[in-house]
Amino acid sequence: MMQMLSAGGMPVLSDGQRSADANNPRGYYELEPVKSLAQDSQVISQGEGKVVKVVSSLLEFLPDGHEYRIIFMRRPLEQVVASQDRMLERLGKVAPPTPREAVIRAFEKHLSKLETWLCKQTPISVLRVDYESVLLDPYREATRIATFLGWSLDVEAMVRKVDVSLHRERNASLGGVPSQL
């Protein structure tokens, strides 16, 4: 998503500290201080008028006094867990012994609480974007995103950033079923 937004013409707030690697061959588009949003919420003020990547667990720490437009990427949780496990494996680390079903339930609980919280926030607008939909119809999704943001984005450039081959964990989470994309 960050690649799409950048290609479309949105300024991205990123420090480049975390470069591309085997887990994310196109890079991370992150700003390291955002990971400390819970301790220092003012770091977000640097992002005024820009795209800033914030993980879902930190959204509740967004400070008041700003208008936020959140593009909330949704992906099947089985794929998220498989992707995290593979990332740990590629880094030479062992995935925690927690059963996958328990991890998925914890994510579901987190997302449910987050949805409740988001619905109560008036300075926050949310566009929910399904990861699979971006892969299946990137033009439609890029157009939705541009409309939501109210920017005249280069939708064609955004579409060119969608690379189905990077959807590597789909097969792992579906028990080895070949991708139909």
N, C-alpha and C positions, 0 to 999 in steps of 0.2 A: 504494500500500500504506500509506504513512504517513497518508494521508487516511482510509483505512478504519480503521486502528487508532485514530486520534484520535476519529473519529466513534463508534467502538465503546466508547469510554470509557477508553482507555489514555492516561496522561500522556505527552506528547511533549516531548523536549528539543530545542528549536529556538530560534535567536536571531533569526529573521526578517530577517537581513541580506540574503538573496537573495530578493527579492520575486517575485511572479508576473510573468510576461512572456509573450511570444508563444510561446516554446518550452515553457513550463510554465504554462498559464493559471491553475492552482490553487495555485501556489507550490511551494516546494522542501522545506520541512520539514527544513532542515539546520542543523547547528551548526558554524559556521566552524572553531573550533579542532579539530574531529575530523579535518579535512583534514591536520592536523599530527600525527596519531596515531603515525606512525613516529618522530618526534622527541620527542614528549611523550605517552607512553601513559597518563599519569595523568588526562588530560582526560576519559577515559571514566568515571571514578569519579563524575562529576556525574550520570551517567545511571542510577545505581542505582535500580531499580524503574520505569524509564521506557523509552520507545522512543527509540532513537538511530539515525539513518541513518548507515551506514558502507558505503562502496563496497568492492567485493570485494578490490581490491588492498591495502586497509588491514587486512583482517581478521586477518592474521597478526601484527599489532602489538597486538592486544588483550592487556592485561596479565593476568598470573596473579592469582589471589585473588578472582575473580568467577565466578559461574555465568552463562553466556550462553545465550540462546535466540535463534537466528538464523532469521529468515524469509528464505530465499534465493530471490529472484525470478529466474526463468529466462525468457528471451525469445529467440526465434530470432535468432541473431547477425546475420543479414542485416538484420533490422529494427533492431537496435541500431546497426549501422554507418550505415544509411540515416538513422536518427533523428539521430545525431551530425553527419552531413554536412549535413542540413537545418538543424540548430541553428546550425552555423557559417555557413551561407548566410544565415539570418535575422539573424545578428549582423554581416553584411557581411564575413565572413572567408572565405578560400578553404580548402577541405578539403585536407589534405596529399596530395601526388601518389602516395602509396603505393597500389598496386592493392588494391581491395576484398578480393580473395581472400587477400592477405597479411595484411591487418588481421584478417580472420576467423580465419585460422590462428593468429595471435598470441593472439587472445582464446581460442580453443580450447585452446591450450597453457597459458595462464594458468588457465583453469577446471579443466583436468585436474590441474595442480599443486595448486590450491586444494582440490579434492575430496580428494586424497590427504592433504593437511594436515588438513582438517576431520575426516576419519575417525580421525585419531590424537589428537584433542583430547577429553579426558574431561570438562572442565567446560563443554563446548559441545554443545548439542542443536541440530539443524538440521531445519527443515521446508522442503522444496523446494516452491516454489509456481510453477506454470507460468502465465505471464502470460495466455496464451490461455484457460486454464481459468478464470481469474478472470472474463474477459469472457463466456465461454460459460455458466458456472454460478456466479455470484458467491455465492449462498446456500451452496452446498456448500463452496466454498473459505473463506468467512468462518467457517463452522462448524468446519472443520478447523483454522483459525488459532486460534480461541477455545479449542478443545480443547487444542491444542499449548501455548498460553501458560498454560493453567490459570486463565484469568480469566473472569468472568461478563461477557462483552462483549455489547453491543447489536448482534447480528448483522444485524438489519433496517437499522439506521443504517449499518452497514458496507456493506451491499449497495447502499444508495442513493448511495454515493459512487462506485460503478463507472459510468463514462461511456464507452460504446463509441465515441462520436464523438471522443474524445481519442486514439484509436488511429490516428493520422493516417499513420504511416509504413508501415503494413501494405501498402498498395497499392504504394508506391514500391519496397519490397523484393521484391514478387512480380511485378514487371514490369507493373504497372498493372492486375492482375486485381482486379475489384471485390470488396469485402469481402462476405462472406456473413453477417456478424454483424448 
